[in-house]
Amino acid sequence: MQATLLSLSGSVSATGANVFIRQNSVRHTNLNGFFCCYFFMSLLFALLLCPQIWAAHPSVPMLAIGAAVGILNAILVLLAGRAIQTGPAGLTFSFQNASSIFPGLLLFFLFGPDFGFELTLLQVCGMVLVAGGLFLASRNSTGSTHISKEWLFYAGGLLLVQAFAFGIIQWRTLLFDAEVPAHILVPTTLSASEDIWFMPGMFGASFLFQLVLLLREKRLLASTEIAYGTCGGLLNGLTTYFLVLSTKVAEPIETAILFPCFAVATMLFSNLWAKKFYNEAFNMKAHALCSLGVILGSI
């Protein structure tokens, strides 16, 4: 029960981070300054969470894997910011969180059952329900679309990049298992202790990516960019902390539901604040389909 509560707490902090992303998008069309502060604070939070990292020997492979996810994460938030500026925020974050069921499909086709990845009928049903829920959410009561092609491009890219990033995060765990079968995509074995370098590599690469974009603009940051980015970055770091801690204290019965609970709760909370503060439509049927699909797809 404790792990589930931590996962739900993570969804609350993730929703808060999404609020600051949305609020910054309302105030500023340029997102680089905000996300530079956002990822700097996330990096700082990650380093504070792992003080033992200063005495540990750097793991170049794990830093590289973290950096790869970090670059994807930087692209991800830029796509999210553009999607919010061109379409409904609640639906944008629904697309982002619904992507959590698709990495399993990717890893199944890459590695198969020998590596512990399976494709069940429930997972297929879950993916169909998610697709149906997202389609229903993008339709209004008259049956015509109320979203632009530009938003659909950004939201679709958001879903794909997030799914790929999640796939890499799950793939890295294979490197800690010395008994997995030989495979070209598992070229080496790492110690589990090296995993402490993953988060600094991820947030560090994201920060450097945004810093390069910001320096090319040769401008000073607005006070609101700094404030929103700082608050959003701290909440993003807190979200990561809750999720990492939840996986450590989870009972066996809770393990399979942690991320589905996080994804479903974040979808619900993000749609609720989008409705309350920005008067966006909230399609309960679509949310129910997506939520059920995420749960089934994660079993």
C-alpha positions in Angstrom: 0.0 0.0 0.0 2.9 2.4 0.8 4.4 2.0 -2.7 1.0 2.7 -4.3 0.6 5.9 -2.3 4.1 7.0 -3.3 3.2 6.3 -6.9 0.0 8.4 -6.5 2.0 11.1 -4.8 4.3 11.1 -7.9 1.3 11.7 -10.1 0.3 14.7 -8.0 3.8 16.3 -8.3 3.9 15.4 -12.1 0.5 17.2 -12.5 2.0 20.2 -10.7 5.0 20.2 -13.1 2.5 20.0 -16.0 0.7 23.1 -14.7 3.9 25.1 -14.7 4.6 23.9 -18.3 1.2 25.1 -19.3 1.4 28.4 -17.5 4.8 29.2 -19.0 3.4 28.3 -22.5 0.6 30.9 -21.9 3.2 33.6 -21.0 6.0 32.7 -23.4 6.0 31.3 -26.9 9.8 30.6 -26.6 10.2 27.5 -24.3 14.0 27.2 -24.2 14.6 29.4 -21.1 11.9 27.7 -19.1 13.2 24.2 -19.8 16.8 25.2 -19.2 15.8 26.1 -15.6 13.5 23.1 -15.4 16.2 20.6 -16.2 18.8 22.3 -14.1 16.6 22.1 -11.0 15.8 18.4 -11.9 19.6 17.7 -12.2 20.3 19.4 -8.9 17.5 17.5 -7.2 18.9 14.2 -8.6 22.4 15.0 -7.2 21.0 15.8 -3.8 19.1 12.5 -3.8 22.3 10.6 -4.4 25.1 12.2 -2.3 27.1 9.0 -2.5 27.7 9.7 -6.2 30.5 12.1 -5.3 32.6 9.3 -3.9 31.7 6.7 -6.7 33.7 5.9 -9.8 31.8 7.3 -12.9 30.1 4.7 -15.0 30.6 5.8 -18.6 28.1 3.3 -20.1 25.3 4.3 -17.6 26.0 8.0 -18.1 25.7 7.4 -21.9 22.4 5.5 -21.5 21.1 8.3 -19.2 22.3 10.9 -21.7 20.4 9.2 -24.6 17.2 9.2 -22.5 18.0 12.8 -21.5 18.1 14.0 -25.2 14.8 12.2 -25.8 13.4 13.8 -22.7 14.5 17.3 -23.9 12.8 16.7 -27.3 9.8 15.3 -25.4 9.2 18.4 -23.4 9.6 20.7 -26.4 7.0 18.6 -28.2 4.7 18.8 -25.2 5.2 22.6 -25.0 4.3 23.0 -28.7 1.4 20.7 -28.4 0.0 22.8 -25.5 0.4 26.0 -27.5 -1.6 24.5 -30.4 -4.2 22.3 -28.7 -5.8 21.0 -25.5 -3.4 20.6 -22.6 -5.4 17.8 -20.9 -5.4 15.7 -24.0 -1.7 16.4 -24.6 -0.8 14.9 -21.3 -3.2 12.0 -21.9 -1.2 11.2 -25.0 2.0 11.4 -23.1 0.9 9.1 -20.2 -0.9 6.6 -22.5 2.5 5.9 -24.1 3.5 3.9 -21.0 1.9 0.7 -22.4 3.8 0.7 -25.7 7.4 0.1 -24.7 6.5 -3.5 -23.7 5.4 -4.1 -27.3 8.7 -2.7 -28.7 10.8 -4.8 -26.3 8.7 -7.9 -27.0 9.5 -7.7 -30.7 13.2 -6.9 -30.0 13.9 -9.5 -27.4 11.0 -11.9 -27.0 9.9 -14.2 -24.1 13.5 -15.4 -23.5 14.2 -12.0 -21.9 11.0 -11.9 -20.0 9.0 -9.8 -22.4 5.6 -11.2 -23.4 2.7 -10.0 -25.5 -0.6 -11.2 -24.0 -4.2 -10.8 -25.2 -4.9 -8.4 -22.3 -2.0 -6.2 -23.4 -3.3 -6.1 -27.0 -6.8 -5.2 -25.7 -5.2 -2.5 -23.6 -3.5 -0.9 -26.6 -6.7 -1.0 -28.5 -8.6 0.6 -25.7 -6.0 3.3 -25.3 -6.1 4.0 -29.1 -9.9 4.1 -29.0 -9.9 6.4 -25.9 -7.4 8.9 -27.5 -9.5 8.9 -30.7 -12.7 9.5 -28.8 -11.0 12.3 -26.8 -10.1 14.1 -29.9 -13.6 14.2 -31.2 -16.3 16.6 -30.1 -20.0 15.8 -29.6 -20.8 16.4 -33.2 -18.3 13.8 -34.4 -15.9 16.2 -36.1 -12.4 16.8 -35.0 -11.6 19.9 -33.0 -7.9 19.6 -33.1 -5.4 20.9 -35.6 -3.1 18.9 -37.8 -0.2 20.8 -36.1 -1.3 19.7 -32.7 -1.7 16.1 -33.9 1.8 16.1 -35.2 3.3 17.3 -31.9 1.1 15.0 -29.8 1.8 12.0 -32.0 5.5 12.7 -31.8 5.2 13.1 -28.0 3.7 9.7 -27.7 6.3 8.0 -29.9 9.3 9.7 -28.2 8.0 9.0 -24.7 7.4 5.3 -25.6 10.9 5.0 -27.0 12.4 6.7 -23.9 10.5 4.3 -21.6 11.8 1.4 -23.8 15.4 2.4 -23.2 14.8 2.8 -19.5 13.4 -0.7 -19.3 16.1 -2.1 -21.6 18.9 -0.9 -19.3 17.7 -3.3 -16.6 18.9 -6.2 -18.9 22.4 -5.0 -18.5 22.3 -5.8 -14.8 21.4 -9.5 -15.3 24.5 -11.6 -16.0 22.3 -14.6 -16.9 20.3 -13.2 -19.8 20.9 -14.9 -23.2 23.4 -13.5 -25.6 22.0 -10.7 -27.8 23.5 -8.0 -29.9 21.5 -5.4 -28.0 22.9 -6.6 -24.7 26.6 -6.2 -25.4 27.9 -5.9 -21.8 27.0 -6.6 -18.1 27.0 -3.7 -15.6 26.8 -3.7 -11.8 23.5 -2.6 -10.3 25.5 0.0 -8.2 26.3 1.8 -11.5 22.7 2.8 -11.9 23.1 5.8 -9.7 24.7 7.5 -12.7 21.6 7.1 -14.8 19.6 10.1 -13.4 22.5 12.6 -13.5 23.2 11.5 -17.1 19.6 11.9 -18.1 19.0 15.3 -16.5 22.5 16.5 -17.3 22.1 15.8 -21.0 18.6 17.4 -21.0 20.0 20.5 -19.3 23.0 20.8 -21.7 20.7 20.4 -24.7 18.4 23.2 -23.5 21.4 25.4 -22.5 22.9 25.2 -26.0 19.5 26.2 -27.5 19.3 29.1 -25.0 22.8 30.4 -25.6 22.2 30.6 -29.3 19.4 33.1 -28.6 21.8 35.5 -26.7 19.1 36.8 -24.4 18.4 37.2 -20.7 15.8 35.0 -19.1 12.5 36.6 -17.9 11.7 36.4 -14.2 8.6 34.3 -14.9 10.7 31.8 -17.0 13.0 31.3 -14.0 10.2 31.1 -11.5 8.1 28.6 -13.5 11.1 26.6 -14.6 12.5 26.3 -11.0 9.1 25.2 -9.6 8.4 22.8 -12.4 11.9 21.3 -12.3 11.7 20.7 -8.5 8.3 19.0 -9.0 9.8 16.9 -11.8 12.6 15.9 -9.6 10.2 15.1 -6.8 8.2 12.9 -9.2 11.3 10.9 -10.1 12.0 10.5 -6.3 8.6 9.2 -5.6 8.7 6.7 -8.4 12.1 5.5 -7.6 11.3 5.1 -4.0 8.0 3.3 -4.8 9.8 0.6 -6.7 12.1 0.0 -3.8 9.4 -0.5 -1.2 6.8 -2.2 -3.4 5.3 -5.5 -2.3 5.2 -8.2 -5.0 1.4 -7.6 -5.5 2.0 -3.8 -6.1 4.8 -4.0 -8.6 2.6 -4.4 -11.7 0.3 -1.6 -10.8 2.7 1.2 -9.8 3.2 2.8 -13.2 -0.3 2.2 -14.4 -1.6 4.0 -11.3 0.8 6.8 -11.9 -0.1 7.2 -15.6 -3.9 7.0 -15.0 -3.8 9.4 -12.0 -1.7 11.9 -13.9 -4.1 11.7 -16.9 -7.1 12.3 -14.6 -5.5 15.2 -12.6 -4.1 16.9 -15.7 -7.5 16.8 -17.4 -9.3 18.1 -14.2 -7.0 21.1 -13.9 -7.3 21.8 -17.6 -11.0 21.8 -17.3 -11.1 23.9 -14.1 -8.6 26.6 -15.0 -8.7 26.7 -18.9 -12.3 25.4 -19.5 -11.1 22.5 -21.7 -13.6 19.8 -22.4 -13.2 16.6 -20.3 -14.5 13.5 -22.0 -15.1 11.0 -19.1 -15.7 8.1 -21.5 -12.4 8.7 -23.3 -10.6 8.9 -20.0 -12.2 5.7 -18.8 -11.1 3.9 -22.0 -7.5 5.2 -21.7 -7.3 4.3 -18.0 -8.7 0.8 -18.5 -6.3 0.3 -21.5 -3.3 1.4 -19.5 -4.2 -1.0 -16.7 -4.8 -3.9 -18.9 -1.8 -3.2 -21.1 0.5 -3.3 -18.0 -0.7 -6.6 -16.6 
